[in-house]
Amino acid sequence: MVDPTNIRALDADNQPFGPEINLRGKRGFVVVTAYKTNNNCSDGSYAGFQLVDDAIVGTYTLADTSSGASLGADAIGLGLEDGDHTGLPRGVVTDVDLQTFRPDSLSLSAAVLINLEEEAGWGPTGNEVGPGGSISADLTYYDNTETATSLPGISIGCAKFASLKPGVDGSLIPGSFSGLTAGILRLSGFEPNIGGDTHRFVYAVYGQAVGQFGAGSNGKYRILGSNQ
């Protein structure tokens, strides 16, 4: 369980020490990495910070205290590549889709785009994923009649937090685009490319609610040369 309001370092005996860190009010993402340990759950230095493949699973929850809505989905799971570093997907990604209810009907809309790079110097070994360099993408909205509306492009740094509710602060859909039906927001034209042998990837997470009823989902990806 990761509590962003009370983060502390752990010693070799798995006991907290040092100052407490409170990330309340700050946005970002958490990378949880599995290292080999012993029966006493000593820290990763016990075995020289040896990464362990396919060891943990997780979920996340987002809550909006103003509306009382909450939502969640599975955490993003990654395995090892070549046995010595965390690997990102190898399929060359052409499109990333976010499915949404009618944008102007939403009381809560939270889109999170996470930009990752392999062996980004994150963690004690430098073999974990971490924030990558800036990536740009084109945006297109497809409504339920498959009508396409071109939207202004975006730049994704470490993690981009946005909304699909038209006109609100940080929305990916300007207020001038009103009357959109439920549909799909598509990211494409990534520059530089993601997936394949680029060692870069962009994960998309989307949460939405109408009143107190919320739903969370991860982005859907189209792979080059595939109809999936």
Secondary structure, DSSP 8 states (H G I E B T S, - for coil): ---TTSEEEE-TTS-EEEEEE--TT---------B---TT---GGGGTS-B-SS----EEEEEETTTTEEEEEE-----EETTTEE----S-EEEEEEEES-GGG-SEEEEEEEEEEEEEEETTTS-EEEE---EEEEEEEEETT--EEEEEEEEE-SEEEEB-STTSTTBSS-TT--S--SEEEEEEEEES--STTS-EEEEEEEEEEETTEEEEEE-EEEETT---
